[in-house]
Amino acid sequence: MSLKETFQARTALGCFSKTTDSAFVEACGYAGLDFIIIDMEHGPVSYETVHNHVRAAKLGGVHSIIRAKSNDEHSIGSALDSGADGVQVPNVNTVAQAKQAVSAAKFHPKGSRGVCRFVRAANFGTQDKSDYFSSANEKLLILQVEGVEGVNNLEEILAIPGIDVLFIGPYDLSQSVGKPGEVDAPEVTELMQKIAEQAKAADVALGTFCDSLENLKKFKQQGFDYIAYSVDVNIFTEACKFIFTSNRC
């Protein structure tokens, strides 16, 4: 089942990955996650590491999404060349930026993504050309709205063809309303609700991040389709803390 089919049937659950060790990515698949977001915006991974992470994700049976370094043709195209199942684009605040992301992620006639079929995504040139260029346009495109400016332009952004998921970045959203880190502040939750309502009205899937189980449950109940819970290295750290502090004599 594709990731899009998963969140059409139920909430898809995953996490962000900031490790350089592909074993973590593979293990997330065995743990039953639906997806893992390999973070090139705030993580240490190189493009070489991304390729290994995508291989590990496939082996573990978890869908791989690359959060691109930025909203530009090179970052988005290179992320998709790895063979990942989709790309997540940060800091989309205007219609022009949204159109730029779609163009960079799609081949003609939907966009102007840089063309090279000798990449991992095309099985290093062994995949039929017409099949590759058509199937590549079905890869997920996830746009992050992370500020008040993006919220103000949301109706026009959501009207652009080619956007599969609108992802709310609560931490950046909190900063944009003058409450950095206060993701449960009323100003933030009210904006998130406004965004959610507009995305649903436009029939665009809705995603977000949370780092508490309470918020995870809340977002599922509110109908979010794609939820990233925490970060792999933090989940590992918290598990270690729980085991060793609770058993220390």
Number of C-alpha atoms within 10 A of each C-alpha: 6 12 20 18 10 15 19 13 10 13 19 21 20 25 23 23 29 21 19 17 14 19 14 19 32 21 17 23 22 13 11 13 18 23 25 28 24 32 22 21 17 12 15 13 19 11 14 9 17 23 20 17 28 26 20 22 28 18 14 20 20 25 21 27 28 31 28 24 18 17 21 16 18 16 21 28 22 20 27 26 22 24 23 25 25 26 26 27 28 21 17 27 21 18 18 10 18 26 18 17 29 26 22 23 32 25 18 13 9 14 17 16 21 18 13 13 18 13 16 18 20 21 15 12 14 12 15 11 12 9 10 16 18 14 12 20 20 15 22 22 23 25 30 21 28 22 22 17 13 22 21 13 15 21 16 12 24 23 14 12 11 23 19 19 23 28 28 24 21 24 19 21 26 24 17 15 15 12 17 15 13 18 21 14 13 12 15 23 16 12 19 19 12 13 22 23 13 17 22 15 11 12 13 18 21 25 26 22 22 21 15 11 11 9 15 20 11 13 19 16 10 11 15 21 24 28 24 22 20 18 22 19 14 14 14 12 11 10 11 12 12 11 10 10 9 9 8 6 5
